[in-house]
């Protein structure tokens, strides 16, 4: 990509790095031992996308959403997805007001800035689909009227990978709407010991003000950082590298259906944020390598035989990264 007059300067990249570091550091004061989860979630938000968190219950997924809303100074709502949840429970709907003799729209919980869609795979497809327009177009259409959602709008959805009873697999179209799928593991013994010490000293996860958690950003600053990240330089070789990595998912022997071009765009946008978060005004191949697994793991389908043999999505991504030559060098 040729030089542009609006390209990000080194000084601007350094300021972005400082702001990102403040957000990450403050969030990790409460969300212990999950650095990659906090970093990935912030990168996705600043890239304008959404995150699907996969992990067992009780490991801090709800706390992460509440913490980020507090640290970033934005509104937060939570929806507990259940089999009887209706689309109107998500989007809201028109209710007749006899005094005014007209229908009045009552906004649903989707009208917020950070939405926690808890156990999203427990709701039927019709209700899951109610989020598609919101996630893709940042708007909601009810009874022929379209309403814009607050900006920034960010969905943090969770699902339990173990339980299958009473769950509905997310359709491919909705999975593809998530910029990243981040896997959350149990904490290490050391981290869990620290967590217990915090509770012994009076930590209350429902009172983030009480633990001295600071607000280090505003909604306007988040939108500004999004615009800044889009000015990070991406050389033609990096664009080709992204296209090759995503393209290999369509030709890999273990893959039944490869990733769509939306995956390439996701890698590009997140790589720009990652570069700026590290204080650079240009993208390097390592940015793509860091992001490949969370961005690609939910965007392609494995061959049934490969699944039976124990092949995982991350195994495929790792083999692709090892096989595709990096720009200006040999294979990774």
C-alpha positions as CSV (number, residue, x, y, z in Angstrom):
1,X,0.0,0.0,0.0
2,X,1.4,3.3,-1.0
3,X,2.1,6.1,1.4
4,X,-0.9,8.2,2.3
5,X,-1.2,11.6,3.8
6,X,-3.6,10.2,6.5
7,X,-1.3,7.2,7.4
8,X,-0.8,6.7,11.1
9,X,2.3,8.4,12.6
10,X,4.7,6.8,15.1
11,X,3.6,9.3,17.7
12,X,-0.1,8.4,17.2
13,X,0.7,4.7,17.4
14,X,2.6,5.3,20.7
15,X,-0.5,7.2,22.1
16,X,-2.7,4.3,21.0
17,X,-0.4,1.8,22.7
18,X,-0.6,3.8,25.9
19,X,-4.4,4.0,25.9
20,X,-4.8,0.3,25.0
21,X,-2.3,-0.7,27.8
22,X,-4.3,1.3,30.3
23,X,-7.5,-0.5,29.3
24,X,-5.9,-3.9,29.5
25,X,-4.1,-3.3,32.7
26,X,-7.2,-2.0,34.5
27,X,-9.3,-4.9,33.3
28,X,-6.8,-7.4,34.4
29,X,-6.9,-6.1,38.0
30,X,-10.2,-7.9,38.3
31,X,-10.1,-10.5,35.5
32,X,-7.2,-12.6,36.8
33,X,-5.0,-14.9,34.7
34,X,-6.8,-14.3,31.4
35,X,-4.5,-12.0,29.6
36,X,-5.1,-13.4,26.2
37,X,-8.9,-13.2,26.7
38,X,-8.8,-9.6,27.8
39,X,-6.4,-8.6,25.0
40,X,-8.4,-10.5,22.3
41,X,-11.7,-9.0,23.5
42,X,-10.3,-5.5,23.4
43,X,-8.8,-6.0,20.0
44,X,-12.1,-7.2,18.6
45,X,-14.0,-4.3,20.1
46,X,-11.6,-1.7,18.7
47,X,-11.8,-3.5,15.3
48,X,-15.6,-3.1,15.4
49,X,-16.5,-6.7,15.9
50,X,-18.0,-9.2,18.4
51,X,-16.6,-12.0,20.4
52,X,-17.8,-15.6,21.2
53,X,-16.4,-16.8,24.5
54,X,-16.3,-20.6,24.8
55,X,-15.6,-22.2,28.2
56,X,-17.1,-23.9,31.2
57,X,-19.3,-22.0,33.7
58,X,-17.8,-20.1,36.6
59,X,-14.5,-18.8,35.1
60,X,-15.3,-15.1,34.9
61,X,-17.0,-14.6,31.5
62,X,-19.7,-12.4,33.0
63,X,-17.2,-10.6,35.1
64,X,-15.2,-9.8,32.0
65,X,-18.1,-8.1,30.3
66,X,-19.0,-6.1,33.4
67,X,-15.4,-5.1,34.0
68,X,-14.9,-3.9,30.4
69,X,-18.1,-1.9,30.5
70,X,-16.9,-0.2,33.7
71,X,-13.3,0.4,32.5
72,X,-14.5,1.7,29.1
73,X,-17.3,3.9,30.5
74,X,-20.1,2.4,28.4
75,X,-23.5,0.9,29.1
76,X,-23.9,-2.8,29.8
77,X,-26.9,-5.1,29.6
78,X,-27.1,-8.9,30.0
79,X,-29.5,-11.4,28.4
80,X,-29.7,-14.9,29.8
81,X,-30.6,-17.0,26.8
82,X,-33.1,-19.8,27.5
83,X,-35.2,-22.2,25.3
84,X,-38.3,-20.0,25.8
85,X,-36.6,-16.7,25.0
86,X,-38.5,-14.8,22.3
87,X,-37.0,-12.5,19.6
88,X,-38.9,-9.6,21.2
89,X,-37.2,-10.3,24.5
90,X,-34.0,-9.3,22.7
91,X,-35.0,-6.5,20.4
92,X,-38.0,-5.1,22.2
93,X,-41.4,-4.5,20.6
94,X,-44.4,-2.2,20.2
95,X,-46.9,-2.1,23.1
96,X,-50.3,-0.4,22.8
97,X,-50.7,2.6,25.0
98,X,-54.5,3.1,25.6
99,X,-54.0,6.7,26.9
100,X,-52.3,7.8,23.7
101,X,-54.3,5.4,21.6
102,X,-51.2,4.3,19.8
103,X,-48.4,1.7,19.8
104,X,-45.2,2.7,21.6
105,X,-41.9,1.0,21.1
106,X,-40.2,-0.4,24.2
107,X,-36.5,-1.0,23.4
108,X,-35.1,-4.4,24.5
109,X,-31.8,-5.1,26.2
110,X,-30.0,-5.1,22.8
111,X,-30.2,-1.3,22.9
112,X,-26.9,-1.0,24.9
113,X,-23.2,-0.7,24.1
114,X,-21.9,-3.9,25.6
115,X,-24.3,-6.8,25.4
116,X,-23.6,-10.0,27.2
117,X,-25.5,-12.8,25.5
118,X,-25.0,-15.5,28.1
119,X,-25.3,-19.1,26.9
120,X,-26.4,-18.0,23.5
121,X,-26.7,-21.6,22.3
122,X,-29.5,-22.3,24.7
123,X,-32.0,-20.2,22.7
124,X,-33.7,-21.5,19.5
125,X,-32.6,-20.4,16.1
126,X,-35.4,-17.8,15.7
127,X,-34.2,-16.0,18.8
128,X,-30.5,-16.3,17.9
129,X,-31.4,-14.8,14.5
130,X,-32.8,-11.7,16.2
131,X,-29.2,-10.8,17.0
132,X,-28.0,-11.2,13.4
133,X,-29.1,-7.8,12.1
134,X,-27.9,-6.1,15.3
135,X,-24.5,-7.7,15.0
136,X,-24.1,-7.2,11.3
137,X,-25.7,-3.8,10.7
138,X,-25.8,-2.3,14.2
139,X,-29.5,-1.7,13.9
140,X,-32.8,-3.4,14.8
141,X,-35.9,-3.7,12.6
142,X,-39.3,-4.2,14.4
143,X,-42.7,-4.0,12.6
144,X,-41.2,-2.3,9.6
145,X,-39.3,0.4,11.5
146,X,-35.5,0.4,11.7
147,X,-33.7,1.8,14.7
148,X,-30.0,2.4,15.1
149,X,-28.2,0.9,18.1
150,X,-26.0,3.0,20.4
151,X,-22.3,3.3,19.3
152,X,-20.1,1.5,20.0
153,X,-22.2,-1.7,20.0
154,X,-20.4,-4.8,21.0
155,X,-21.7,-8.4,21.6
156,X,-19.9,-10.6,24.0
157,X,-21.6,-14.0,23.8
158,X,-20.8,-17.1,25.8
159,X,-21.4,-20.8,25.3
160,X,-20.5,-24.0,27.2
161,X,-18.6,-26.5,25.0
162,X,-19.5,-29.4,27.3
163,X,-23.2,-29.4,27.6
164,X,-25.3,-30.4,24.6
165,X,-28.7,-31.2,26.2
166,X,-31.1,-28.3,25.8
167,X,-28.8,-26.4,23.4
168,X,-29.1,-25.3,19.8
169,X,-26.0,-25.2,17.6
170,X,-25.3,-21.7,16.3
171,X,-26.0,-21.5,12.6
172,X,-23.0,-20.8,10.4
173,X,-24.3,-17.4,9.4
174,X,-24.3,-16.3,13.0
175,X,-20.9,-17.9,13.8
176,X,-19.4,-15.9,11.0
177,X,-20.7,-12.7,12.5
178,X,-18.4,-13.1,15.4
179,X,-15.0,-11.5,14.7
180,X,-13.3,-13.9,17.2
181,X,-14.0,-17.1,19.0
182,X,-11.9,-17.0,22.2
183,X,-11.4,-20.1,24.3
184,X,-11.4,-19.5,28.1
185,X,-9.7,-22.2,30.2
186,X,-9.7,-22.8,33.9
187,X,-7.2,-20.7,35.9
188,X,-3.9,-22.1,37.0
189,X,-3.4,-23.1,40.7
190,X,-1.4,-19.9,41.3
191,X,-4.1,-17.7,39.8
192,X,-6.8,-19.5,41.6
193,X,-4.9,-19.0,44.9
194,X,-4.7,-15.2,44.2
195,X,-8.4,-15.2,43.4
196,X,-9.2,-16.8,46.8
197,X,-6.9,-14.2,48.5
198,X,-8.9,-11.4,46.9
199,X,-12.2,-12.9,48.2
200,X,-10.7,-13.3,51.6
201,X,-9.8,-9.6,51.6
202,X,-13.4,-8.6,50.8
203,X,-13.5,-8.6,46.9
204,X,-17.1,-8.2,45.7
205,X,-17.5,-8.8,41.9
206,X,-20.9,-7.0,42.1
207,X,-19.3,-3.8,43.3
208,X,-16.6,-2.8,40.9
209,X,-16.6,0.7,42.2
210,X,-15.8,-0.7,45.6
211,X,-12.6,-2.4,44.4
212,X,-11.3,0.9,43.1
213,X,-11.6,0.0,39.4
214,X,-11.2,3.1,37.3
215,X,-12.8,4.3,34.1
216,X,-10.0,4.9,31.6
217,X,-12.0,5.6,28.5
218,X,-15.3,6.8,27.1
219,X,-17.5,5.7,24.2
220,X,-16.2,8.6,22.1
221,X,-12.6,7.6,22.8
222,X,-13.3,4.0,21.7
223,X,-14.8,5.3,18.4
224,X,-11.8,7.5,17.9
225,X,-9.4,4.6,18.5
226,X,-11.3,2.6,15.9
227,X,-10.7,5.3,13.3
228,X,-7.1,5.6,14.3
229,X,-6.5,1.9,13.9
230,X,-7.8,1.9,10.3
231,X,-4.9,4.2,9.4
232,X,-2.3,1.6,10.3
233,X,-0.2,0.8,7.2
234,X,-0.7,-2.6,5.6
235,X,1.8,-3.5,2.8
236,X,0.7,-5.5,-0.3
237,X,2.7,-8.5,0.9
238,X,0.7,-8.6,4.1
239,X,-2.6,-8.5,2.2
240,X,-1.4,-11.4,0.0
241,X,-0.3,-13.3,3.1
242,X,-3.8,-12.9,4.7
243,X,-5.5,-14.1,1.5
244,X,-3.2,-17.1,1.3
245,X,-3.8,-18.1,4.9
246,X,-7.6,-17.9,4.6
247,X,-7.5,-19.5,1.1
248,X,-5.7,-22.5,2.5
249,X,-8.7,-23.3,4.7
250,X,-10.6,-24.0,1.5
251,X,-8.1,-26.4,0.1
252,X,-6.9,-28.2,3.3
253,X,-7.5,-31.9,3.3
254,X,-9.1,-31.9,6.7
255,X,-11.6,-29.1,5.9
256,X,-15.0,-29.7,4.4
257,X,-16.0,-26.0,4.1
258,X,-13.4,-23.2,4.2
259,X,-13.6,-19.7,5.7
260,X,-15.3,-16.9,3.8
261,X,-13.8,-13.6,2.7
262,X,-15.2,-12.1,5.9
263,X,-12.4,-14.0,7.7
264,X,-9.8,-12.1,5.5
265,X,-11.4,-8.8,6.4
266,X,-11.4,-9.8,10.1
267,X,-7.7,-10.6,10.0
268,X,-7.0,-7.3,8.3
269,X,-9.0,-5.1,10.8
270,X,-7.7,-6.9,13.9
271,X,-4.1,-6.9,12.6
272,X,-4.3,-3.1,12.4
273,X,-5.5,-2.8,15.9
274,X,-2.9,-5.3,17.2
275,X,-0.1,-3.3,15.5
276,X,-1.3,0.0,17.0
277,X,-1.7,-1.7,20.4
278,X,1.9,-2.7,20.2
279,X,2.9,0.9,19.3
280,X,3.5,0.3,15.6
281,X,2.0,2.1,12.6
282,X,2.4,-0.9,10.4
283,X,1.3,-4.5,10.4
284,X,3.8,-7.4,10.5
285,X,3.3,-11.2,9.8
286,X,3.4,-12.0,13.6
287,X,0.2,-9.9,14.0
288,X,-1.5,-12.4,11.6
289,X,-0.1,-15.4,13.4
290,X,-1.3,-14.1,16.8
291,X,-4.9,-13.6,15.4
292,X,-5.3,-16.6,13.1
293,X,-6.6,-19.1,15.6
294,X,-9.3,-16.9,17.3
295,X,-10.5,-15.5,14.0
296,X,-10.5,-18.7,11.9
297,X,-11.3,-21.5,14.4
298,X,-15.1,-21.0,14.1
299,X,-15.2,-20.2,10.4
300,X,-14.6,-23.5,8.7
301,X,-16.0,-27.0,9.0
302,X,-13.9,-30.1,9.5
303,X,-14.2,-33.3,7.4
304,X,-16.1,-35.9,9.5
305,X,-13.2,-38.3,9.1
306,X,-10.8,-35.7,10.4
307,X,-13.0,-35.0,13.4
308,X,-13.1,-38.8,14.2
309,X,-9.3,-38.8,14.0
310,X,-9.2,-36.1,16.7
311,X,-8.1,-33.2,14.4
312,X,-9.0,-29.9,15.9
313,X,-9.6,-26.6,14.2
314,X,-6.6,-25.1,15.9
315,X,-4.5,-27.9,14.5
316,X,-5.5,-27.0,11.0
317,X,-4.7,-23.3,11.6
318,X,-1.3,-24.2,13.0
319,X,-0.5,-26.4,10.0
320,X,-1.6,-23.6,7.6
321,X,0.6,-21.0,9.3
322,X,3.5,-23.5,9.1
323,X,2.9,-24.1,5.4
324,X,2.3,-20.5,4.1
325,X,5.5,-18.5,3.5
326,X,5.7,-15.2,5.3
327,X,6.2,-12.1,3.1
328,X,9.8,-11.7,2.2
329,X,10.9,-15.0,3.8
330,X,10.6,-18.7,3.9
331,X,7.9,-20.8,5.5
332,X,7.0,-19.9,9.1
